Amino acid sequence: QVQLQESGPGQVKPSQTLSLTCTVSGGSITSDYAYWNWIRQPPGKGLEWMGAIYNSGSVYYSPSLKRRTSISRDTSKNQFTLQLSSVTPEDTAVYYCARSNVLKMTGWVRDYGYWGQGTQVTVSS
């Protein structure tokens, strides 16, 4: 079974860069016909799709976050990463990585077959 696990610092200072890693097991970020996504949920808010990377390495971003978001991967470790620059307290959220068969670009749970457990990131000085 495909499993995803987010990891990274739980606290980030305003104006700095948030960096998270998603480790994939039971599947391959290079071989699976799938998109590997980053999705977040601020407290009391809905899910927000941030971006994704395909098995070919092609990257896609949410227009609202494109200027601050970078998604990359480490194929040797079967990992993909998220970097969000110039963070503010409004970036405080639970961050998830998730797998989808097609590029959905939505915050709808049903569009994704596998999810990580999520990791809390708090932006605070």
N, CA, C and O atoms as a DFTB+ gen file, in Angstrom:
500 C
 N C O
     1  1       0.838      -1.195       0.000
     2  2       0.000       0.000       0.000
     3  2       0.877       1.250       0.000
     4  3       1.934       1.289       0.630
     5  1       0.421       2.252      -0.710
     6  2       1.144       3.510      -0.752
     7  2       0.996       4.233       0.579
     8  3      -0.108       4.359       1.108
     9  1       2.102       4.701       1.109
    10  2       2.097       5.473       2.337
    11  2       2.915       6.739       2.136
    12  3       3.934       6.728       1.446
    13  1       2.461       7.826       2.742
    14  2       3.143       9.106       2.660
    15  2       3.334       9.644       4.067
    16  3       2.465       9.494       4.926
    17  1       4.479      10.271       4.291
    18  2       4.798      10.798       5.609
    19  2       5.446      12.170       5.477
    20  3       6.499      12.307       4.854
    21  1       4.815      13.186       6.064
    22  2       5.370      14.531       6.068
    23  2       6.367      14.686       7.212
    24  3       6.223      14.067       8.266
    25  1       7.368      15.513       6.990
    26  2       8.323      15.810       8.044
    27  2       8.907      17.199       7.825
    28  3       8.951      17.699       6.701
    29  1       9.353      17.810       8.912
    30  2       9.942      19.131       8.851
    31  2       9.692      19.892      10.133
    32  3       8.980      19.406      11.012
    33  1      10.262      21.073      10.256
    34  2      10.085      21.879      11.466
    35  2       8.628      22.249      11.706
    36  3       7.883      22.520      10.764
    37  1       8.228      22.257      12.975
    38  2       6.868      22.620      13.324
    39  2       6.661      24.103      13.527
    40  3       5.522      24.567      13.594
    41  1       7.745      24.857      13.628
    42  2       7.669      26.301      13.825
    43  2       8.591      27.011      12.836
    44  3       9.719      26.580      12.597
    45  1       8.094      28.096      12.274
    46  2       8.861      28.921      11.347
    47  2       8.623      30.383      11.704
    48  3       7.508      30.767      12.055
    49  1       9.654      31.184      11.616
    50  2       9.522      32.603      11.910
    51  2       8.993      33.367      10.702
    52  3       9.279      33.003       9.562
    53  1       8.223      34.424      10.947
    54  2       7.728      35.235       9.826
    55  2       8.866      35.731       8.941
    56  3       9.951      36.061       9.420
    57  1       8.593      35.773       7.649
    58  2       9.501      36.206       6.587
    59  2      10.478      35.120       6.151
    60  3      11.149      35.268       5.129
    61  1      10.567      34.044       6.904
    62  2      11.485      32.976       6.535
    63  2      10.797      31.942       5.645
    64  3       9.633      32.106       5.281
    65  1      11.513      30.890       5.301
    66  2      11.018      29.881       4.378
    67  2      10.621      28.610       5.114
    68  3      11.381      28.069       5.918
    69  1       9.425      28.155       4.821
    70  2       8.913      26.892       5.343
    71  2       9.373      25.768       4.434
    72  3       9.200      25.848       3.218
    73  1       9.952      24.728       5.000
    74  2      10.439      23.593       4.215
    75  2       9.915      22.294       4.798
    76  3      10.088      22.022       5.986
    77  1       9.274      21.493       3.956
    78  2       8.733      20.206       4.371
    79  2       9.127      19.131       3.370
    80  3       9.361      19.411       2.194
    81  1       9.195      17.911       3.850
    82  2       9.523      16.765       3.013
    83  2       8.434      15.712       3.135
    84  3       7.921      15.465       4.226
    85  1       8.083      15.095       2.021
    86  2       7.154      13.975       2.012
    87  2       7.902      12.735       1.562
    88  3       8.435      12.689       0.453
    89  1       7.941      11.737       2.422
    90  2       8.583      10.476       2.104
    91  2       7.533       9.466       1.673
    92  3       6.551       9.245       2.381
    93  1       7.738       8.854       0.516
    94  2       6.772       7.923      -0.066
    95  2       7.297       6.506       0.043
    96  3       8.465       6.245      -0.247
    97  1       6.435       5.590       0.462
    98  2       6.750       4.168       0.473
    99  2       5.597       3.403      -0.168
   100  3       4.465       3.886      -0.196
   101  1       5.888       2.210      -0.683
   102  2       4.866       1.429      -1.356
   103  2       4.489       1.970      -2.724
   104  3       3.519       1.509      -3.324
   105  1       5.221       2.913      -3.210
   106  2       5.000       3.522      -4.510
   107  2       6.236       4.284      -4.920
   108  3       7.160       4.456      -4.125
   109  1       6.257       4.739      -6.152
   110  2       7.419       5.437      -6.678
   111  2       7.012       6.782      -7.250
   112  3       6.084       6.861      -8.054
   113  1       7.697       7.835      -6.843
   114  2       7.396       9.160      -7.368
   115  2       7.866       9.319      -8.804
   116  3       7.499      10.286      -9.471
   117  1       8.669       8.388      -9.285
   118  2       9.146       8.446     -10.665
   119  2       8.459       7.452     -11.582
   120  3       8.342       7.711     -12.780
   121  1       7.999       6.319     -11.057
   122  2       7.414       5.264     -11.885
   123  2       5.886       5.256     -11.896
   124  3       5.279       4.941     -12.919
   125  1       5.263       5.597     -10.777
   126  2       3.800       5.593     -10.712
   127  2       3.222       6.651     -11.635
   128  3       3.752       7.759     -11.726
   129  1       2.127       6.310     -12.325
   130  2       1.412       7.296     -13.127
   131  2       0.548       8.119     -12.180
   132  3      -0.658       7.902     -12.063
   133  1       1.189       9.065     -11.509
   134  2       0.510       9.790     -10.446
   135  2       1.123      11.166     -10.239
   136  3       2.263      11.439     -10.615
   137  1       0.311      12.017      -9.623
   138  2       0.752      13.332      -9.203
   139  2       0.929      13.320      -7.694
   140  3       0.135      12.724      -6.967
   141  1       1.968      13.977      -7.240
   142  2       2.282      14.041      -5.815
   143  2       2.072      15.479      -5.371
   144  3       2.765      16.390      -5.823
   145  1       1.093      15.673      -4.467
   146  2       0.550      16.985      -4.162
   147  2       0.911      17.467      -2.757
   148  3       1.192      16.681      -1.853
   149  1       0.889      18.785      -2.615
   150  2       0.916      19.427      -1.302
   151  2      -0.401      20.167      -1.100
   152  3      -0.837      20.928      -1.965
   153  1      -1.028      19.938       0.046
   154  2      -2.318      20.522       0.393
   155  2      -2.229      20.983       1.838
   156  3      -1.603      20.315       2.661
   157  1      -2.844      22.110       2.158
   158  2      -2.802      22.587       3.536
   159  2      -4.189      22.961       4.032
   160  3      -5.109      23.192       3.247
   161  1      -4.319      23.017       5.361
   162  2      -5.579      23.385       5.990
   163  2      -5.308      24.315       7.167
   164  3      -4.883      23.856       8.227
   165  1      -5.549      25.618       6.995
   166  2      -5.427      26.541       8.127
   167  2      -6.476      26.224       9.186
   168  3      -7.502      25.621       8.874
   169  1      -6.234      26.619      10.430
   170  2      -7.217      26.328      11.484
   171  2      -8.573      26.955      11.162
   172  3      -8.659      28.140      10.842
   173  1      -9.625      26.151      11.251
   174  2     -10.972      26.625      10.986
   175  2     -11.292      26.856       9.528
   176  3     -12.371      27.356       9.209
   177  1     -10.383      26.506       8.631
   178  2     -10.590      26.722       7.202
   179  2     -10.628      25.398       6.448
   180  3     -10.382      24.333       7.015
   181  1     -10.939      25.488       5.171
   182  2     -10.973      24.313       4.323
   183  2      -9.603      23.966       3.771
   184  3      -8.621      24.667       4.015
   185  1      -9.554      22.881       3.028
   186  2      -8.316      22.441       2.399
   187  2      -7.966      23.335       1.219
   188  3      -8.846      23.770       0.475
   189  1      -6.687      23.604       1.055
   190  2      -6.195      24.432      -0.033
   191  2      -5.095      23.688      -0.771
   192  3      -4.062      23.363      -0.185
   193  1      -5.310      23.416      -2.062
   194  2      -4.290      22.791      -2.884
   195  2      -3.177      23.791      -3.175
   196  3      -3.445      24.934      -3.544
   197  1      -1.945      23.366      -3.010
   198  2      -0.810      24.250      -3.190
   199  2      -0.039      23.984      -4.486
   200  3       0.363      24.917      -5.181
   201  1       0.157      22.730      -4.794
   202  2       0.906      22.379      -5.984
   203  2       1.157      20.888      -6.043
   204  3       0.787      20.147      -5.132
   205  1       1.797      20.449      -7.135
   206  2       2.050      19.028      -7.329
   207  2       3.226      18.829      -8.266
   208  3       3.603      19.724      -9.023
   209  1       3.791      17.646      -8.200
   210  2       4.846      17.243      -9.111
   211  2       4.475      15.890      -9.698
   212  3       4.022      15.001      -8.978
   213  1       4.667      15.731     -11.007
   214  2       4.327      14.498     -11.707
   215  2       5.542      13.570     -11.743
   216  3       6.651      13.976     -11.395
   217  1       5.328      12.332     -12.162
   218  2       6.433      11.379     -12.175
   219  2       7.550      11.783     -13.135
   220  3       8.693      11.349     -12.992
   221  1       7.207      12.614     -14.108
   222  2       8.199      13.108     -15.049
   223  2       9.059      14.226     -14.481
   224  3      10.107      14.561     -15.035
   225  1       8.605      14.802     -13.365
   226  2       9.269      15.948     -12.781
   227  2       8.591      17.265     -13.075
   228  3       9.004      18.299     -12.550
   229  1       7.554      17.257     -13.907
   230  2       6.797      18.472     -14.177
   231  2       6.123      18.966     -12.908
   232  3       5.609      18.167     -12.125
   233  1       6.121      20.281     -12.700
   234  2       5.605      20.883     -11.484
   235  2       4.456      21.833     -11.811
   236  3       4.481      22.525     -12.828
   237  1       3.450      21.856     -10.937
   238  2       2.271      22.692     -11.108
   239  2       1.986      23.399      -9.789
   240  3       2.133      22.810      -8.718
   241  1       1.574      24.676      -9.869
   242  2       1.355      25.471      -8.670
   243  2      -0.010      26.144      -8.674
   244  3      -0.554      26.472      -9.729
   245  1      -0.553      26.345      -7.476
   246  2      -1.735      27.175      -7.317
   247  2      -1.385      28.612      -7.687
   248  3      -0.360      29.126      -7.239
   249  1      -2.219      29.274      -8.499
   250  2      -1.923      30.664      -8.859
   251  2      -1.737      31.585      -7.668
   252  3      -0.920      32.505      -7.722
   253  1      -2.474      31.357      -6.599
   254  2      -2.407      32.230      -5.434
   255  2      -1.119      32.072      -4.644
   256  3      -0.759      32.959      -3.870
   257  1      -0.426      30.968      -4.824
   258  2       0.793      30.697      -4.070
   259  2       2.024      30.546      -4.946
   260  3       3.126      30.335      -4.440
   261  1       1.848      30.651      -6.240
   262  2       2.918      30.382      -7.192
   263  2       4.179      31.191      -6.910
   264  3       5.289      30.671      -7.020
   265  1       4.013      32.453      -6.550
   266  2       5.160      33.333      -6.360
   267  2       6.020      32.922      -5.179
   268  3       7.203      33.258      -5.122
   269  1       5.433      32.197      -4.236
   270  2       6.159      31.859      -3.019
   271  2       6.455      30.368      -2.872
   272  3       7.102      29.965      -1.906
   273  1       5.997      29.549      -3.806
   274  2       6.049      28.104      -3.641
   275  2       7.047      27.453      -4.586
   276  3       7.163      27.830      -5.752
   277  1       7.754      26.481      -4.065
   278  2       8.659      25.674      -4.877
   279  2       8.525      24.215      -4.463
   280  3       8.655      23.882      -3.285
   281  1       8.266      23.351      -5.432
   282  2       8.170      21.911      -5.194
   283  2       9.269      21.217      -5.974
   284  3       9.462      21.481      -7.161
   285  1       9.980      20.342      -5.313
   286  2      11.055      19.601      -5.947
   287  2      11.047      18.171      -5.426
   288  3      10.177      17.789      -4.642
   289  1      12.032      17.378      -5.871
   290  2      12.063      15.989      -5.428
   291  2      13.484      15.471      -5.340
   292  3      14.408      16.008      -5.952
   293  1      13.630      14.418      -4.565
   294  2      14.874      13.678      -4.464
   295  2      14.533      12.242      -4.854
   296  3      14.030      11.475      -4.034
   297  1      14.805      11.889      -6.087
   298  2      14.388      10.581      -6.589
   299  2      15.117       9.440      -5.899
   300  3      14.554       8.356      -5.745
   301  1      16.345       9.657      -5.483
   302  2      17.102       8.602      -4.819
   303  2      16.504       8.226      -3.480
   304  3      16.688       7.102      -3.011
   305  1      15.789       9.155      -2.855
   306  2      15.162       8.912      -1.560
   307  2      13.651       8.737      -1.661
   308  3      12.979       8.547      -0.647
   309  1      13.110       8.801      -2.882
   310  2      11.671       8.696      -3.099
   311  2      10.926       9.733      -2.259
   312  3       9.940       9.424      -1.591
   313  1      11.422      10.970      -2.310
   314  2      10.854      12.065      -1.544
   315  2      10.543      13.245      -2.449
   316  3      11.208      13.452      -3.464
   317  1       9.540      14.009      -2.081
   318  2       9.326      15.302      -2.709
   319  2       9.142      16.353      -1.621
   320  3       8.701      16.047      -0.513
   321  1       9.489      17.602      -1.954
   322  2       9.601      18.635      -0.941
   323  2       8.745      19.845      -1.276
   324  3       8.351      20.061      -2.422
   325  1       8.473      20.623      -0.243
   326  2       7.748      21.877      -0.369
   327  2       8.561      22.983       0.284
   328  3       9.050      22.826       1.403
   329  1       8.704      24.096      -0.414
   330  2       9.290      25.292       0.158
   331  2       8.330      26.449      -0.073
   332  3       7.921      26.717      -1.203
   333  1       7.977      27.126       1.005
   334  2       7.089      28.280       0.956
   335  2       7.830      29.452       1.575
   336  3       8.116      29.449       2.773
   337  1       8.136      30.438       0.776
   338  2       8.953      31.558       1.221
   339  2       8.098      32.684       1.789
   340  3       6.880      32.712       1.614
   341  1       8.769      33.615       2.476
   342  2       8.135      34.825       3.006
   343  2       6.865      34.524       3.781
   344  3       5.825      35.134       3.537
   345  1       6.945      33.601       4.698
   346  2       5.747      33.161       5.410
   347  2       5.260      34.219       6.389
   348  3       6.038      35.027       6.896
   349  1       3.963      34.198       6.642
   350  2       3.301      35.043       7.619
   351  2       2.474      34.153       8.541
   352  3       2.326      32.961       8.271
   353  1       1.930      34.712       9.632
   354  2       1.078      33.886      10.497
   355  2      -0.106      33.250       9.772
   356  3      -0.624      32.230      10.227
   357  1      -0.543      33.830       8.653
   358  2      -1.646      33.246       7.898
   359  2      -1.256      31.948       7.207
   360  3      -2.124      31.224       6.721
   361  1       0.024      31.648       7.157
   362  2       0.485      30.383       6.603
   363  2       0.458      29.255       7.631
   364  3       0.754      28.107       7.301
   365  1       0.107      29.574       8.867
   366  2      -0.058      28.542       9.885
   367  2      -1.147      27.567       9.445
   368  3      -2.261      27.981       9.126
   369  1      -0.827      26.282       9.427
   370  2      -1.772      25.290       8.933
   371  2      -1.234      23.892       9.190
   372  3      -0.075      23.709       9.563
   373  1      -2.106      22.909       8.980
   374  2      -1.666      21.526       8.869
   375  2      -1.347      21.285       7.401
   376  3      -2.181      21.538       6.531
   377  1      -0.165      20.806       7.128
   378  2       0.283      20.574       5.765
   379  2       0.279      19.080       5.462
   380  3       0.796      18.273       6.235
   381  1      -0.314      18.729       4.325
   382  2      -0.433      17.344       3.904
   383  2       0.254      17.122       2.565
   384  3       0.277      18.012       1.715
   385  1       0.806      15.942       2.385
   386  2       1.127      15.481       1.052
   387  2       0.135      14.387       0.681
   388  3      -0.354      13.661       1.546
   389  1      -0.159      14.272      -0.618
   390  2      -1.190      13.350      -1.072
   391  2      -0.927      12.929      -2.515
   392  3      -0.283      13.650      -3.277
   393  1      -1.431      11.757      -2.876
   394  2      -1.276      11.202      -4.218
   395  2      -2.594      11.253      -4.969
   396  3      -3.647      10.960      -4.402
   397  1      -2.543      11.625      -6.250
   398  2      -3.719      11.610      -7.108
   399  2      -3.352      11.022      -8.461
   400  3      -2.214      11.143      -8.913
   401  1      -4.336      10.379      -9.111
   402  2      -4.094       9.776     -10.421
   403  2      -4.105      10.805     -11.545
   404  3      -3.473      10.613     -12.584
   405  1      -4.825      11.891     -11.328
   406  2      -4.875      12.981     -12.289
   407  2      -4.634      14.279     -11.547
   408  3      -4.700      14.321     -10.319
   409  1      -4.354      15.336     -12.290
   410  2      -4.102      16.639     -11.687
   411  2      -5.431      17.311     -11.382
   412  3      -6.101      17.813     -12.284
   413  1      -5.812      17.320     -10.108
   414  2      -7.102      17.855      -9.697
   415  2      -7.053      19.332      -9.328
   416  3      -7.958      20.089      -9.679
   417  1      -6.016      19.742      -8.633
   418  2      -5.836      21.131      -8.202
   419  2      -7.002      21.608      -7.334
   420  3      -7.467      22.739      -7.469
   421  1      -7.460      20.740      -6.453
   422  2      -8.590      21.042      -5.586
   423  2      -8.261      20.700      -4.143
   424  3      -7.265      20.038      -3.851
   425  1      -9.128      21.171      -3.241
   426  2      -9.051      20.806      -1.843
   427  2     -10.093      19.776      -1.464
   428  3     -10.473      19.676      -0.297
   429  1     -10.556      19.013      -2.428
   430  2     -11.572      17.997      -2.197
   431  2     -10.911      16.683      -1.836
   432  3     -10.115      16.155      -2.612
   433  1     -11.228      16.149      -0.669
   434  2     -10.617      14.919      -0.179
   435  2     -10.794      13.777      -1.169
   436  3      -9.872      12.982      -1.354
   437  1     -11.943      13.675      -1.802
   438  2     -12.253      12.560      -2.691
   439  2     -11.393      12.539      -3.945
   440  3     -11.361      11.529      -4.647
   441  1     -10.697      13.628      -4.241
   442  2      -9.855      13.674      -5.424
   443  2      -8.500      13.021      -5.224
   444  3      -7.727      12.895      -6.174
   445  1      -8.204      12.605      -4.006
   446  2      -6.894      12.059      -3.682
   447  2      -7.029      10.673      -3.064
   448  3      -7.816      10.465      -2.140
   449  1      -6.257       9.738      -3.581
   450  2      -6.369       8.367      -3.117
   451  2      -5.602       8.065      -1.850
   452  3      -6.019       7.219      -1.059
   453  1      -4.498       8.736      -1.648
   454  2      -3.663       8.504      -0.486
   455  2      -3.227       9.827       0.122
   456  3      -2.918      10.782      -0.590
   457  1      -3.207       9.866       1.438
   458  2      -2.812      11.060       2.198
   459  2      -1.776      10.717       3.243
   460  3      -1.775       9.618       3.797
   461  1      -0.886      11.672       3.513
   462  2      -0.074      11.582       4.705
   463  2      -0.907      11.961       5.915
   464  3      -2.049      12.398       5.774
   465  1      -0.343      11.795       7.100
   466  2      -1.081      12.112       8.317
   467  2      -1.209      13.609       8.547
   468  3      -2.058      14.039       9.329
   469  1      -0.393      14.401       7.890
   470  2      -0.375      15.837       8.072
   471  2       0.606      16.250       9.148
   472  3       0.861      15.502      10.091
   473  1       1.149      17.434       9.003
   474  2       2.053      17.967      10.009
   475  2       1.711      19.423      10.287
   476  3       1.520      20.209       9.358
   477  1       1.633      19.781      11.558
   478  2       1.301      21.134      11.966
   479  2       2.508      22.038      11.810
   480  3       3.595      21.715      12.288
   481  1       2.323      23.164      11.148
   482  2       3.359      24.182      11.030
   483  2       2.794      25.501      11.541
   484  3       1.760      25.970      11.067
   485  1       3.474      26.087      12.503
   486  2       3.052      27.353      13.085
   487  2       4.057      28.439      12.733
   488  3       5.258      28.285      12.957
   489  1       3.558      29.534      12.181
   490  2       4.397      30.679      11.857
   491  2       4.229      31.696      12.971
   492  3       3.151      32.261      13.149
   493  1       5.288      31.923      13.711
   494  2       5.228      32.816      14.866
   495  2       6.607      33.349      15.177
   496  3       7.615      32.671      14.977
   497  1       6.636      34.583      15.674
   498  2       7.894      35.187      16.096
   499  2       8.216      34.860      17.540
   500  3       9.246      35.294      18.056
